[in-house]
């Protein structure tokens, strides 16, 4: 209502912006408070209100206390004015209490300046604790950019027995877990899959024994082994590793061994959970610390031909897009080349970030998208193409 109240609210905002319930949505240029209260005070910023693009019908207070009219579709704080009331809790647990398992009723009573009272009750229900899921610390990311030629087909260890298809370079299988005890002997089976001929694959497996989110610590690399066939890896769990859920990372890379936190060109990575326990250990006569590897011969899998993947992918070209005519009045033609990602998505958005059109692109060398923009307002728009294996593409066009 006045400059003093405006300054107080701006101080509470602490540099943010918030809707204040002032709008001309009902009649352009006639701003009113949503509660119908008359307004004699305003504090517009320079050049405001300007109703940009004909759609700015809602007013915000900026962090400096100045007002601005904007769109009503932003996620933003808002200021609410409520009458002065005295509110007291009259039933339920006192503040600071711990709710018991079951249902507790809490009741509040409010009294206004005229002595009128009203009560409101609600129930708080606390369920008995369930067993928490096994969730390891967040680990550094790793993936292969291209997995169309080969991918991890199988990982088997204890209760984990996962057979999967191409996961576009990374498979998050942390919903799968198995228990392993300190000092116990364990076995992992892994197998590759190929879309065509076989290649020599560089396998590396880690377990984040100290649960610090990386795989750089001594003893966390279980094995590194190069072969094109399925493998069986036998290893011993250290007796000093940290108890509880932790991450196991399986990496299959072409050309060289991967680092634990590497994004590489060809191959695939999969993550699992192992829950390390320290109870019910059985003594073992095996004192080895280093893993041993057994090649599981698959007679149906021919040996690599010697052709390098670089030769096989020599024709791989960069993805591109081109839109014309530009400027455009009615129909926009978009040429898209060399899209190999299965989740490549084309999006049209305006200058304030509102999405107007989306569609999934085909996995092909060349394709055309025809878009009718006749109903678009005159102005500047953007085309973007994004996907898991794509460098994002962006082009601007003008509608007139």
Residue pairs with C-beta under 8 A, 6 or more apart in sequence:
1 39
1 40
1 41
2 41
3 41
3 43
6 41
6 43
6 61
6 65
7 65
9 20
9 61
9 65
9 79
10 61
10 63
10 64
10 65
13 61
13 63
13 77
14 63
15 63
16 63
16 77
17 60
17 61
17 62
17 63
17 68
17 76
17 77
18 60
18 61
18 76
18 77
18 78
18 79
19 58
19 59
19 60
19 72
19 76
19 77
19 78
19 79
20 59
20 60
20 61
20 67
20 78
20 79
21 33
21 34
21 35
21 78
21 79
21 80
21 81
22 31
22 32
22 33
22 34
22 39
22 58
22 59
22 67
23 31
23 32
23 34
23 57
23 58
23 59
23 72
24 30
24 31
24 32
24 49
24 57
24 69
25 57
25 58
25 72
26 32
28 51
28 57
29 51
31 39
31 42
31 49
31 59
32 39
33 39
35 81
42 67
43 61
43 65
43 66
43 67
44 66
44 67
44 68
45 62
45 66
45 67
45 68
48 66
48 67
48 68
48 69
49 56
49 59
49 67
49 68
49 69
50 56
50 69
51 57
51 69
53 377
53 379
55 71
56 69
56 70
56 71
57 69
57 71
57 72
58 69
58 70
58 71
58 72
59 67
59 68
59 69
59 70
60 67
60 68
60 70
60 76
61 67
61 79
62 68
71 352
73 354
83 112
84 112
84 113
85 110
85 111
85 112
86 110
86 111
86 112
87 108
87 109
87 110
88 108
88 109
88 110
88 111
89 95
89 106
89 107
89 108
90 107
90 108
90 109
90 119
91 105
91 106
91 107
91 121
92 104
92 105
92 106
92 107
93 99
93 104
93 106
99 124
99 126
100 126
101 126
101 127
101 128
102 125
102 126
103 123
103 124
103 125
103 126
104 123
104 124
104 125
104 126
105 121
105 122
105 123
105 124
106 121
106 122
106 123
106 124
107 119
107 120
107 121
108 119
108 120
108 121
109 117
109 118
109 119
110 117
110 118
110 119
110 120
111 117
134 177
134 245
134 273
134 275
135 174
135 245
135 273
136 174
136 208
136 211
136 245
136 246
136 247
136 273
137 208
137 211
137 212
137 213
137 246
137 247
138 213
139 208
139 213
139 214
139 215
139 247
139 249
139 261
139 271
140 213
140 214
140 215
140 260
140 261
141 261
141 263
142 170
142 249
142 251
142 258
142 259
142 260
142 261
142 262
142 263
142 269
143 169
143 170
143 263
143 264
143 268
143 269
144 169
144 170
144 252
144 253
144 263
144 264
144 265
144 266
144 267
144 268
144 269
145 169
145 263
145 264
145 265
145 266
145 389
146 169
146 265
146 266
146 313
146 340
146 389
147 166
147 167
147 168
147 169
147 266
147 267
147 268
148 166
148 195
148 340
149 194
149 195
149 196
149 199
149 254
149 266
149 309
149 312
149 313
150 192
150 193
150 194
150 195
150 198
150 199
150 201
150 252
150 254
150 266
150 267
150 268
151 164
151 165
151 166
151 167
151 192
151 193
151 252
151 267
151 268
152 164
152 167
152 171
152 190
152 191
152 192
152 193
152 250
152 252
152 268
152 269
152 270
153 163
153 164
153 191
153 192
153 193
154 162
154 163
154 164
154 189
154 190
154 191
154 230
155 162
155 173
155 188
155 189
155 190
155 250
155 270
155 272
156 162
156 188
156 189
156 190
157 178
157 186
157 187
157 188
157 189
157 248
157 272
157 274
158 178
158 179
158 180
158 186
159 176
159 177
159 178
159 179
160 173
160 176
160 177
160 178
160 272
162 173
162 176
162 270
162 272
164 171
164 173
164 270
165 193
166 193
166 268
167 268
167 270
168 341
168 342
168 343
168 388
168 389
169 267
169 268
169 269
169 388
169 389
170 268
170 269
170 270
170 271
171 268
171 269
171 270
171 271
172 270
172 271
173 270
173 271
173 272
174 247
174 271
174 272
174 273
176 272
176 273
177 245
177 272
177 273
177 274
177 275
178 272
178 273
178 274
178 275
179 274
179 275
179 276
179 277
180 186
180 237
180 274
180 275
180 276
180 277
181 237
181 276
181 277
181 278
181 279
181 280
181 281
182 237
182 238
182 239
182 240
182 241
182 243
182 276
182 277
182 278
182 281
183 236
183 237
183 238
183 239
183 281
183 284
184 236
184 237
184 281
184 282
184 284
185 234
185 235
185 236
185 237
185 284
185 286
186 234
186 235
186 236
186 237
187 232
187 233
187 234
187 235
188 205
188 222
188 232
188 233
188 235
188 250
189 230
189 231
189 232
189 233
189 296
190 203
190 205
190 230
190 231
190 233
190 250
190 252
191 230
191 231
191 296
192 198
192 201
192 228
192 230
192 252
194 301
197 302
197 304
197 305
197 307
198 228
198 301
198 302
198 303
198 304
199 228
199 254
199 304
199 309
200 226
200 227
200 228
200 254
200 304
201 226
201 227
201 228
201 252
201 253
201 254
201 267
202 224
202 225
202 226
202 252
202 253
202 254
202 255
202 256
202 257
202 258
202 267
203 223
203 224
203 225
203 226
203 227
203 231
203 250
203 251
203 252
204 221
204 223
204 224
204 250
204 251
204 253
204 257
204 258
204 260
205 221
205 222
205 223
205 233
205 248
205 249
205 250
205 251
206 215
206 220
206 221
206 222
206 248
206 249
206 251
206 260
207 220
207 222
207 241
207 246
207 247
207 248
207 249
207 274
208 214
208 215
208 220
208 246
208 247
208 248
208 249
209 217
209 219
209 220
209 238
209 241
209 242
209 246
209 276
210 217
210 220
210 241
210 242
211 242
211 244
211 246
211 247
214 260
214 261
215 221
215 249
215 260
215 261
216 260
216 261
219 238
220 260
221 260
222 233
222 235
222 291
223 233
223 235
223 291
223 293
224 257
225 231
225 233
225 293
226 257
227 295
228 301
228 303
228 304
229 295
229 296
229 297
229 298
229 301
230 295
230 296
230 298
231 293
231 294
231 295
231 296
232 293
232 294
232 295
232 296
233 291
233 292
233 293
234 291
234 292
234 293
234 294
235 290
235 291
235 292
236 284
236 286
236 288
236 289
237 276
238 289
241 276
242 276
243 276
243 277
243 278
244 275
244 276
245 273
245 274
245 275
245 276
246 273
246 274
246 275
246 276
247 271
247 272
247 273
247 274
248 271
248 272
248 273
248 274
249 260
249 269
249 270
249 271
249 272
250 269
250 270
250 271
250 272
251 258
251 260
251 262
251 267
251 268
251 269
252 267
252 268
252 269
253 262
253 264
253 266
253 267
254 265
254 266
254 267
254 309
255 265
255 266
255 309
258 264
258 267
258 269
266 309
316 338
316 340
317 337
317 338
318 338
318 391
319 336
319 337
319 338
319 339
319 340
319 344
319 385
319 390
319 391
319 393
320 336
320 337
320 338
320 393
321 334
321 335
321 336
321 337
321 383
321 385
321 393
321 395
322 334
322 335
322 395
323 332
323 333
323 334
323 335
323 383
323 395
323 397
324 332
324 333
324 335
325 332
325 333
326 332
326 397
326 398
327 397
327 398
327 399
327 400
328 373
328 397
328 398
328 399
328 400
329 374
329 399
329 400
330 372
330 373
330 374
331 370
331 371
331 372
331 373
331 374
332 370
332 371
332 372
332 373
332 397
333 368
333 369
333 370
333 371
334 346
334 368
334 369
334 370
334 371
334 383
335 366
335 367
335 368
336 346
336 361
336 366
336 367
336 368
336 369
336 385
337 365
337 366
338 365
338 366
339 361
339 362
339 363
339 364
339 365
339 367
339 385
339 387
339 390
340 363
340 389
340 390
341 363
341 387
341 388
341 389
341 390
342 363
342 387
343 360
343 387
343 388
344 360
344 361
344 363
344 385
344 386
344 387
344 390
345 358
345 359
345 360
345 361
345 385
345 386
345 387
346 357
346 358
346 359
346 360
346 361
346 369
346 383
346 384
346 385
347 355
347 357
347 358
347 383
347 384
347 385
347 386
348 355
348 356
348 357
348 358
348 371
348 381
348 382
348 383
349 355
349 356
349 381
349 382
349 384
350 356
350 379
350 380
350 381
350 382
351 379
351 380
351 381
351 382
356 376
356 381
357 371
359 369
361 367
361 369
361 385
361 387
373 381
373 399
376 399
377 399
378 399
378 400
379 398
379 399
380 396
380 397
380 398
380 399
381 396
381 397
381 398
381 399
382 394
382 395
382 396
382 397
383 393
383 394
383 395
383 396
383 397
384 392
384 393
384 394
385 392
385 393
385 394
386 392
386 393
